[in-house]
Amino acid sequence: MLANTLVALMLGSTSVLSEDEQPSDISIIGTRIVGLFEDRGDHYYNRIFTQLVDGYDGAFTITLSPIRRASLIFSTGGADCLFIGTSRVAAYTNHGLPLGDFIFTKPINVTKIKAYTAAGTAPIESFEELSRGVITVDGGIGDDEQIHTHLPAGTKTIVSPSLKHGFKMLDLGRTSILLAFALDVKQLLKQDQSYAKYSVSKVFVVDSSEGVVVCRRFPRTLKFIEYLNDQIENLKKNNILP
């Protein structure tokens, strides 16, 4: 039976290490996302990670940090791999990683960023309508620079420390639009259906990207990526991954 918590995973992986950690060990930095990927709990990305590494015979360690810090740790060499990352090359080359120095798994899922507005208001249906007012960007999105490429020139944005705080900003009228991952909002709705009151387009998507595991290119990570790709294929064949 697979472990239900990240702590169990960490103990399971570190138990095979010798007292003097070997250079073949893979260090993974995870992007902590409240309600989706946490140190403990049966959350969406906790389950995916558990299934991806199930049966892997190599040694690894994983720690979690907020998404921006996790990306920085990976980009500056503080970890071998990032889970979960984006398949956008610019997300890494823009932070100093040379092209060719990192590799991706096959896509795990597709993440969509949508625009949410206050209850009772008309949903955002086009990029032009993003000029409606000040925009809150949920901190879980992480790559604020990428978001700005989709916004009208001069758009003012502020970053919310949490998804719930971002919705609160809409309630208070502090901002007009909240940009957030649709998956994050879906998980929040499972906890509290009151968040269904906010307006969102059924078709308009601000941005989308493929979720992947990204690693620095080393012999030990090439083997790891190959194993994860096989796992992804199997999980998709069994309809566990989309």
Secondary structure by P-SEA (a helix, b strand, c coil): cccccaaaaaaaaaccccccccccbbbbbbbccccccccccccaaaaaaaaaaccccccbbbbbccaaaaaaaaaaccccccccccccccccccccccccccccccccbbbbbbbbbccccccccccccccccbbbbcccccaaaaaaaacccbbbbbbbccaaaaaaaaaaccccbbbbcaaaaaaaaaaccccccbbbbcccccbbbbbbbcccccaaaaaaaaaaaaaaaaaaaacccc
